[in-house]
Amino acid sequence: MPTFATPQPISVTIEVGVGDIRINATDRHDTAVEVRPSDSSKKSDVVAASETRVEFVDGRLLVAAPKNWRRHSFFNDGGSVDITIDLPTGSQVKADAAVANFDTTGTLGDARFKTATGDIRVDSVDSAQLTTATGDLVVGKIGGRANISNGTGEIRVTEIAGIAVVKNSNGDTWIGDVTGNLRVNAANGDISIDRTESDVSAKTANGTIRVGEATRGSVALETAFGNLEIGIGKGAAAWLDVQTKYGEVHNSMTAADTPDPNDERLEVLARTSFGDIVIRRA
């Protein structure tokens, strides 16, 4: 297992065809890398692990599988490797894979993960660009900007503290708390946002959209087939522009000529072609 002295956070680049990648970020002063064959009884896995390069120069770590993984097909995966990296908190990681799962613990700096097939699970990160074509994407906390994209699968993010763009072609999307501007687009799937303190734009062609609590800014919700629901936060006055072609609007808010000057201001735009709209106090 190669080990390198790293008193400061480092920059990591990972290039893998098939396998699993685990990254553990802790308060430590060195970096350890372990590369294993996914199946020690499989020759192609053993060869891929033995030929994977691990290089560290000037604070930059490279872990690269042999080029034959690019010949991955249904009949030949080119060898599968499991990689475990233990590194300092705040390190930046960029990783590309054809078929791989990503799993991180601790807090990373900037994380850029991309895989054609596989799950991405991130514990905590300062900023993120995460992409999978097929798989689930689960994130704990994002401290800044985020760009998240999924082709088919679920997206679940507990907390986003910066500006975020989330795209999901086929699958449900859930976001817990978000304090920066948020844009969520989906083709087929429900969108649920627990709490927002800034502008939100959420659109899906087929699915329900729910915002548990909004307190300020603007919230724009749009779906062709599905219900819309938004909770207006305590101490917020809402301006409503809602419309459904085939459905009902249920508004439990009290109308007022002028808002209280101490209230937060919230604008709500909601559109659905087939579905109900619910406006309530959170």
N, C-alpha and C positions, 0 to 999 in steps of 0.2 A: 504494500500500500504506500504509494508516494506521499510524502508529507513535506510541506514547504512552510518556511517562516513567513507569516503574514501579520505583522502587528497592526495593520490598517485594513479596512475593507478593500476587496479586490474586484477585478472585472473578470467575468467568466464567459467563455464561449463554448457551447456544446453542439456537436454535430453528430447525430445518431440516426441510423435507419430504423431499427426495430429494437424495442427494449423498454425498460422502466428507468426513470430518473428520479432520484430522491436527493433533496438538498436540505441540509440542516444548518440554520444560521444561529450561532450562539456567540456570547462574549468570550472569544478565544483569540489567541495570537499565532495560530498556525492554521493551515488548510490541509486536509487529508482527502485523498481521492482513492476510491476503490472501484475497480472494474471487474465484473464477474460475468461468466457466461450465464445466460438465463437458464439454460439446461446443460449441466456439465456432462451429460451423456451424449449430447448432440455435437458432432464434429464442427459444423458450421458456426455454432455458438462459441465453442472453445477457440476456434481460429479468430473469430471476430474480436473476442475479448483480448487475445494475445497480441493482436495487431492494432488495437486502439491506442492512439497516441495521447500521452499526457505530458504537456509542456507548460512550464511556468517561467515567464520572463518579465521583469519590471512591473510586477503587480498584476500581470495578465495571465490567466489560466486558460489553456486550450485543452479540451477533451474531444478528440475526433476519431470516429470509427473509420475503418478502412473503406476505400472507395467502392468496394464490391457491394456495399449495402444499397447503392443506387440502382442495382439490378434487381431490387425487390420486386417479386411478382407473387401470384397466388401459389405457384409451385416452388418458389425459392425466395426465402426472406433475406438471404445474404448473411444470415447470422444475427442472433439477438443477444444484446448485452444489458446487464443491470449495472447502473452507475450510482454510487453514493458519494456525495461531496459534503464534507463538514467544513464550514468556513465562517469567517467573522460576520457579525451582524452588520447590516447595511451594505453588503456586497451587491454588485450589479451582475445580473445573469441574463444572457441571451442564448436561447436553445432552439434548435430546429430538428424535427424528426419526421419520419414518414408514418410510422406506427409506434406510438409510445405513450405511456402515462407519465405525468409529472406530479410530484408530491413534494411540498416544501413545508418546513416548520421554522418558527422564528420569524424575524423581520428582515426582509431583503430591501435593497435600495430600489433600483429600477429593474423590473422583470419583463422580459420579452420572450414569450413561449409560443411556439407554433408547431402543430402536429396535424397531419391529415386525418389520423384516426387515433383516438385515445382521450382519456380523462385528464383534466388539469385541475389540481387542487393546490391552492395557495393559502398559507396561513395569514401572513401579514406582509405588506409591501408598501414602499413609499409611492411608487407609480407603476402602472402596468399596461402592457399591450399583450393580450392573450387571445389566441386563435386556435380553434379546433374545428375540423369539418364534420367530424362525427364523434360525439362523446359528451360527457357532462363537464361543466365548468363551475367549480365551487371555490369561492374566495371568502376569507374572513374579513380583513380590513385593508382598504386601500387609502393611504394617507394623502394622495394627490390625484393627478390626472389618471384617467383610465380609458382604454379602448378595448372593448371586449366583443368578440365575434364567435358565433357558433352556427354551424350548418344544420346539424340535427342533434338535439339533446337539450338538457336543462341548463339554465344559468341561475346560480344562486350566489348573491353577494351580500354579506351581512352589513358592511358599512363602507361608504365612499365619502371622503372628505374633500374631494376636488371635483373638477369638471369631468363628466363621463359621457361616453358614447357606447351604447350597448346594442348589438344586433343579434337577432336569433331567427333563423329562417323557419325552423320546425322544432318547437318545444316551448315549454313554459319558462318564464323569467320572473324571478323574485329578487327584490332588492330591499334590504332593511332600512337603514337610515342613510340619507344623502344630504349633504350640506352645500354642494356645488350644483351648478346647472347640469341637468341630466336630459339626455335624449335616448329614447328606447324605441327601436323599430323591430317589428316581428311580422312574418308572413302568416304563420299558423301557430297560435299558442296564446295562452293567457299571460298578462303582465300584472304583477302585483308589487306595489311600492308601499312600505309601511309608513315612512315619515319623510317629508321633504321640507327644507327651509329655503329653497330657491326655485328657479324656473324649471319646469318639467314639460317635456313633449313626449308623449307615448302614443304610438300608433301600431295597430295590428290589423291585418286583413280579416282574420278569423279568430276571435277570442275575446274574452272578458278583460277589462282593464279596471284595476282597483288601486286607489290611493288612500291609505288609511288616515293620514293626517297631513294637511298642507297649511302653512301659516303665512306665507308671504310670496310675492312674485307672481308668476303666471303659470297656470297648469292647463295644458292643451291635451285632450284625450280624444282619440278617434279610432273607431272600428267599423267594419262593414257588417259583421255578424257577431253580436255579443252585447253584454250589458256593461254599463259604465257606473262606477261608484267612486265618490270622493267625500272624505271627511274634512270639514273646515275646522281648523285648530281653534282652541279657546283664545279669545282676544283678537280674532281676525275677522275683518269685514270683507265679504266676498261679493264681487260683481260677477253675475252669472250670464252666460250666453250658451244655452244648451238646446239641443234639438235631436229628436228621434223621428224617423219616418214611419216605422211600424213598431210601436212600443209606447210606454208611458214614462212620464217624468214624475218622480217622487221627491219633493223638496220639503224637508222639515225645518228649514231655516225661516226665520222671521224677517219679513220685508221691512225696510226702513228707507225714509226719504234721503237721509244723510248719515254717513257712518260716524261713529264716535271718533273724535280727533286723536284719541290715544290708541285706537285699534290699528293692527297691522292691516295692510291692503293686499288683497288677493284677487286675481282675475282668473276665472274658470271658463274655458271653452270646451264643450263636450259635444261630440257628434257620433251618432250611430245610425245605421240604416235599419237594422233589425235588432231591437233590444231595448231594455229599459235603462233609465238613468236615475240614479239615486244621489241626492245631495243631502248631507246630514252634518250635524255637529260632531266632531271627533270626541 
